[in-house]
């Protein structure tokens, strides 16, 4: 006996609700629309359309995996970030909406600091811990004068990042380095106008109590050491060598970490202007530092 789209969605949402999924109806719609290759509006316009047996089988598999806490983005292979559709896959950290505040902070600073960039000149941006490239690619996409370098120790993540750079049409201006922060710092001798990072910042003792679906993501991209601040210490140890005088360092931080990150940065010699940027929920989400004193960043 066949089943129509409307009925399939009802049953799927009920199943996901029993499995404890927070937004069961929305996720049921996302997965079915993905299988159909259509937008969500199609589901409502064609609610009485029957699904083939093959498609029902594929839908059942997706629902079962989602019920086992496999992240939705891994099932559809895509996650929206800054209004752009980024490819993701298992083994690569999924972009979070709160990280958009980091990108928006960097975009605003670049637009205010360099309102007009002369032809042939570029803004040089470094993204530490680039993952699927969502930060690096977004900055290149919205800043046509930007040349961006993304660093990550995961070759798998960088393969996805390269695909995203190609997909968004910014591949000629986005490059990648495979290696740990320390390896990059020892290898490169380049300065940047902006350095951004969304480093691992979950304290190690908290990893086992993260939501089950978050635990499906790579621990390497989450584990911030015993106090969650290990990656920040590594960044601060070398970052002034990589920033133009007056350049911007913008860091995403976890809950209740902004004060500690500010202190670490100041102790490392970043004594210029600092700022804490809250997210939409009012949580301290981004910490920024200015390198050096007196000269305009990048001295164009």
Secondary structure, DSSP 8 states (H G I E B T S, - for coil): --EEHHHHHHHHHHHHHHTT-TTHHHHHHHHHHHHHT--HHHHHHTTT-EE-HHHHHHHHHHHHHHHTT--HHHHHTEEEETTEEEE--TTS----GGGHHHHHHHHHHHHHH-SS--TT--EEEEEES-TTSHHHHHHHHH-TTEEEEEEES-HHHHHHHHHHHHHTT-GGGEEEEES-HHHHHHH----EEEEEE----B-GGGGGGS-TTGGGS-GGGTB--TTS-HHHHHHHHHGGGTEEEEEEEEEE--TT-HHHHHHHHHHTT--S-EEEEE-TTS-EEEEEEE-SSSS-GGG-
